Amino acid sequence: MAVRPRLMMISMAVAIAVSIPAGWAMWRLTSDGGFGDTVRDVEMSAPVDRVVLSEPGEYDQPVDASLRLPGVLVNPVPLPAIEMIDARELAVSSADLIGSPAVINIWFSTCPPCARELADFAEVHAEVGDRIRFVGVNPFDSTEVMQRFASERGVTYEQWRDPDNAFIDAVATLAFPRTLFVDAAGMVVADTGVLTAEELRDLIEELL
């Protein structure tokens, strides 16, 4: 009769032993400062501040504007130096971007949200391209397809190929499209998914 309680105690001990390292691993994934795992939670990070009443029953809560933006990194990380190929089939490196603010958009032609986003990026680039460097990084398309597809959507900024997936692996890309915002010192300060033109403008004005 004492066997069943003993088995239950052993099962509980095993479950606890398994859950502790699993929980530690999840904590590491969300706290180490690597790509994609130190993004500010817009809702939870907003500071609680005093309420300013403008009319009875209505109020505005002052909040740091940067906390409203998606993908802002709590701890910026260095942009890895990875060699790629430009549209002329010449070697280029992400390290070449250091020295001026940059927006790196990772995309490919058979990704529907990438296609929808490109026109917005072309629009914003036309507005701020004189002070912000835009670069498209394409891990899958040929040079011809990449150039034609981007051009059809109004894109005029430079496009790089990542044929060995070295760059997307270095920045741990799991979903597309993806955009990295890099400051002049070469630090990635924001890391986002799909963006509208307005969200792109807001991030550029706030961060770069």
Steps between C-alpha positions, in 0.01 A plus 500: 500500500799735547619454140255748339587799729871426443447500120308827523784660696757380246289637211470837670876515559570421135254769384665760722847400383394540137312828545784686674753485211223557247390812683861618524546452125188704423623776731835506320328527162309806612770679698840459332483801270527307173306573183126497548494420872536837669216678328303739715145387569315814402206447733677361806799734490301824497560678831207573726474878520256755631179545304446843346132580457408713198122458529279327755514129430788522253872491565838482330781304663848636418726215391851494356434505125766236430303247705220517244726374224524132404824308522719749690784308666559552869865407448629584149730237348786534248420437136700192395752549218387261226603496135225503237465577127352816351297532179821533297618165639770676703590411858362731768489477878250605763802660671497754215181645652676621815544875499150606401151402617354212301178306449551137395190329360521120461257374237443275197259502207274206593430641847160680474549736797846586366346598167236719667761671716745591222287783359483660846877474537545657156272788604686571823841460334402772253442730799805426717747321272734798504576441869410135565654215302250235391614150406293200399640157585362208299597144598316304230445681168738526207643843429268542200184410691604710801565810292191467282265429790629793707497738204138415416408626848687826468812398692815685395726434799774238490423129516739234629480124463573264790528176299657293779255631761801617701345833595153373584658226712727750676200711602287192580224569248201270545230696316470739206494787435735631765652844541802603705561864595871569539645818648817669372712306751387169352262404781164342422254713696173352371395170346154468345271295282252647253482880506271759349646817351391695808659254743820509295505881513440501875784257569741690280417835659521361853808283467715618211 
